[in-house]
Amino acid sequence: MPVTRVAGDDTSIQFDAFAPHYDAFTSGSDYERWTECVLAHARSHGLAGQTLLDVACGTGNSLIPFLARGFDVVGCDSSSAMLAEAARKAPQTQLVLADMRELPALGRFDLVTCIDEPLNYLATESDLVAAFRSIAANLAPDGLTVFDLNSLLTYRTTFAHDDVSESDDGRVFAWRGESSGDAEPGCEACAWSTSSYPRRMARTTVSAAATCNVTSRASGWSRCSLTRSSSRSR
Ligand SMILES: C[S@@+](CC[C@H](N)C(=O)[O-])C[C@H]1O[C@@H](n2cnc3c(N)ncnc32)[C@H](O)[C@@H]1O
């Protein structure tokens, strides 16, 4: 199913850059367990139906387990590159390019999810209000919404560390977190990422005239995610 374009702004550019690496970066995330947790919460509050809107669905990892459980799913995200990955993995799913602060009328859903910190990217109260208004407008009369938020710990760990990993096919992914281990509540965090296939270093030879050193360098760092506001840790 083709991706429908509704809205988008410059913040999506950071996620567009991150999209090719996202699944490798989150390979340790247990979406099956998260889904069971979301469903347990929703059912304990009376979830009855099977229609789902996954807001900020990214590359589809947060909606695919719901498809497997028989839900009728629509996904939306503000990054076209993230949605392109989702469309590849869930080709029958309706995917909409839309900012969560100004969602169009997509339906009346029994459940609206927003999983793995998308709300943390909304750094002002007015943005949060706009997002919840948009979500509310897409809920069925007895519909429910379930979302998560990062705690301060994420800003003191994931966003404070550098990390380099290599995929099976040799691609190297580097992450640079610019937060600090003692980040305070209310901080904003920033991280940079890059990915490339390392180029082979040319052999160096010592000739009578000179020593030739040829090295390769990973391509420039690209900013992948910008402002995040932390929730207060409890
Ligand atoms: C960490 S990813 C989570 C993706 C997916 N829910 C998952 O669990 O894998 C955060 C997602 O939020 C999306 N996002 C950030 N701000 C957004 C906004 N204002 N409107 C819609 N999507 C947004 C990004 O494009 C990205 O795909």
The ligand as an SDF file (V2000), in Angstrom:
LIG
                    3D

 27 29  0  0  0  0  0  0  0  0999 V2000
   12.4970    6.1140   18.5440 C   0  0  0  0  0  0  0  0  0  0  0  0
   11.4400    6.0890   17.1360 S   0  0  0  0  0  0  0  0  0  0  0  0
   10.1340    4.9720   17.6030 C   0  0  0  0  0  0  0  0  0  0  0  0
    9.5370    4.3140   16.3720 C   0  0  0  0  0  0  0  0  0  0  0  0
    8.5740    3.1510   16.6670 C   0  0  0  0  0  0  0  0  0  0  0  0
    7.4190    3.5780   17.3970 N   0  0  0  0  0  0  0  0  0  0  0  0
    9.2760    2.0350   17.3820 C   0  0  0  0  0  0  0  0  0  0  0  0
    8.8450    1.6650   18.4870 O   0  0  0  0  0  0  0  0  0  0  0  0
   10.2380    1.4870   16.8300 O   0  0  0  0  0  0  0  0  0  0  0  0
   10.6640    7.6690   17.2520 C   0  0  0  0  0  0  0  0  0  0  0  0
    9.7960    7.9760   16.0350 C   0  0  0  0  0  0  0  0  0  0  0  0
    9.0560    9.1650   16.2920 O   0  0  0  0  0  0  0  0  0  0  0  0
    8.8950    9.8310   15.0710 C   0  0  0  0  0  0  0  0  0  0  0  0
    8.5360   11.2200   15.3560 N   0  0  0  0  0  0  0  0  0  0  0  0
    9.2500   12.1330   16.0420 C   0  0  0  0  0  0  0  0  0  0  0  0
    8.5830   13.2910   16.1230 N   0  0  0  0  0  0  0  0  0  0  0  0
    7.4040   13.0880   15.4600 C   0  0  0  0  0  0  0  0  0  0  0  0
    6.2690   13.9110   15.1910 C   0  0  0  0  0  0  0  0  0  0  0  0
    6.2190   15.1870   15.6220 N   0  0  0  0  0  0  0  0  0  0  0  0
    5.2360   13.3820   14.5050 N   0  0  0  0  0  0  0  0  0  0  0  0
    5.2810   12.0940   14.0800 C   0  0  0  0  0  0  0  0  0  0  0  0
    6.3310   11.2690   14.2760 N   0  0  0  0  0  0  0  0  0  0  0  0
    7.3790   11.7720   14.9740 C   0  0  0  0  0  0  0  0  0  0  0  0
   10.2430    9.6750   14.3810 C   0  0  0  0  0  0  0  0  0  0  0  0
   10.1910    9.9210   13.0020 O   0  0  0  0  0  0  0  0  0  0  0  0
   10.5680    8.2250   14.7400 C   0  0  0  0  0  0  0  0  0  0  0  0
   10.1320    7.3450   13.7400 O   0  0  0  0  0  0  0  0  0  0  0  0
  1  2  1  0
  2  3  1  0
  2 10  1  0
  3  4  1  0
  4  5  1  0
  5  6  1  0
  5  7  1  0
  7  8  2  0
  7  9  1  0
 10 11  1  0
 11 12  1  0
 11 26  1  0
 12 13  1  0
 13 14  1  0
 13 24  1  0
 14 15  1  0
 14 23  1  0
 15 16  2  0
 16 17  1  0
 17 18  1  0
 17 23  2  0
 18 19  1  0
 18 20  2  0
 20 21  1  0
 21 22  2  0
 22 23  1  0
 24 25  1  0
 24 26  1  0
 26 27  1  0
M  CHG  2   2   1   9  -1
M  END
$$$$
